Amino acid sequence: MKRSVCVALALALSGLASSSWAALDVGDRAPNFSVPAALGGQVFTFSLQESLAKGPVVLYFFPLAFSEGCSLEAHQFAEAIAQFQELGASVVGVSTDDIGTLSKFSTQACQSRFPVASDESKKVVTSYDAVWKARPEWANRISYVIAPNGSVVYNYVSLNPERHVEKTLRALKDWSTAKAATK
């Protein structure tokens, strides 16, 4: 009996921890940032402003490179990158890992298909309210879709890596459809 109560409480709390804790809501302005990033093992400076000048950006935060869930999520983004590009969007992942680790992660889990950025100082993670409350040294698993004008059009918070690609693709398609309807 005690075990089932503990399990139920843990599930309820995990649901709270993974539900909408994103400080940036739809319509909020996404904070601009420039940080070291890697694509295909090559290090460069990623600028959100420069990326938004080319189209919408899917910005996703993840806790720890090479962990099972983060590798799975990166692989899923890599496999879906053509679908994001068809919608004119780019994808970037951000974690608090160092750039050396992310350089390797960019070639392996990300399959050299999109950049991953290093936020060791946690300035970006903090500005997007993506600090994982249970492990403040890591980012929480949060995905944002940001329109070229810098406004957040979607956010999704879940420690489960399984649906971030699906959810952000759907949000991007919905945004694209709504944008086309207003022209």
ChimeraX attribute file (.defattr): number of C-alpha atoms within 10 A of each C-alpha:
attribute: neighborCount
match mode: 1-to-1
recipient: residues
	/A:1	5
	/A:2	7
	/A:3	8
	/A:4	9
	/A:5	10
	/A:6	11
	/A:7	11
	/A:8	12
	/A:9	12
	/A:10	12
	/A:11	12
	/A:12	11
	/A:13	12
	/A:14	13
	/A:15	13
	/A:16	12
	/A:17	17
	/A:18	18
	/A:19	14
	/A:20	15
	/A:21	20
	/A:22	19
	/A:23	13
	/A:24	21
	/A:25	18
	/A:26	16
	/A:27	13
	/A:28	14
	/A:29	15
	/A:30	22
	/A:31	14
	/A:32	13
	/A:33	14
	/A:34	15
	/A:35	18
	/A:36	20
	/A:37	26
	/A:38	27
	/A:39	23
	/A:40	19
	/A:41	21
	/A:42	14
	/A:43	18
	/A:44	14
	/A:45	13
	/A:46	20
	/A:47	15
	/A:48	20
	/A:49	17
	/A:50	13
	/A:51	16
	/A:52	19
	/A:53	13
	/A:54	12
	/A:55	17
	/A:56	27
	/A:57	25
	/A:58	25
	/A:59	19
	/A:60	28
	/A:61	26
	/A:62	29
	/A:63	24
	/A:64	21
	/A:65	22
	/A:66	16
	/A:67	10
	/A:68	10
	/A:69	18
	/A:70	23
	/A:71	19
	/A:72	16
	/A:73	23
	/A:74	28
	/A:75	17
	/A:76	19
	/A:77	26
	/A:78	21
	/A:79	14
	/A:80	15
	/A:81	19
	/A:82	14
	/A:83	13
	/A:84	21
	/A:85	13
	/A:86	9
	/A:87	15
	/A:88	14
	/A:89	23
	/A:90	21
	/A:91	21
	/A:92	23
	/A:93	24
	/A:94	30
	/A:95	29
	/A:96	24
	/A:97	22
	/A:98	16
	/A:99	23
	/A:100	14
	/A:101	15
	/A:102	32
	/A:103	24
	/A:104	20
	/A:105	24
	/A:106	29
	/A:107	18
	/A:108	17
	/A:109	21
	/A:110	27
	/A:111	19
	/A:112	19
	/A:113	22
	/A:114	19
	/A:115	28
	/A:116	34
	/A:117	28
	/A:118	25
	/A:119	22
	/A:120	18
	/A:121	12
	/A:122	20
	/A:123	14
	/A:124	23
	/A:125	22
	/A:126	15
	/A:127	15
	/A:128	19
	/A:129	17
	/A:130	28
	/A:131	27
	/A:132	21
	/A:133	13
	/A:134	9
	/A:135	10
	/A:136	13
	/A:137	17
	/A:138	22
	/A:139	27
	/A:140	28
	/A:141	26
	/A:142	30
	/A:143	25
	/A:144	28
	/A:145	28
	/A:146	27
	/A:147	23
	/A:148	18
	/A:149	13
	/A:150	20
	/A:151	18
	/A:152	22
	/A:153	21
	/A:154	22
	/A:155	24
	/A:156	22
	/A:157	22
	/A:158	20
	/A:159	21
	/A:160	12
	/A:161	19
	/A:162	14
	/A:163	15
	/A:164	23
	/A:165	22
	/A:166	12
	/A:167	17
	/A:168	21
	/A:169	21
	/A:170	13
	/A:171	19
	/A:172	24
	/A:173	15
	/A:174	13
	/A:175	19
	/A:176	15
	/A:177	11
	/A:178	11
	/A:179	10
	/A:180	9
	/A:181	8
	/A:182	6
	/A:183	5
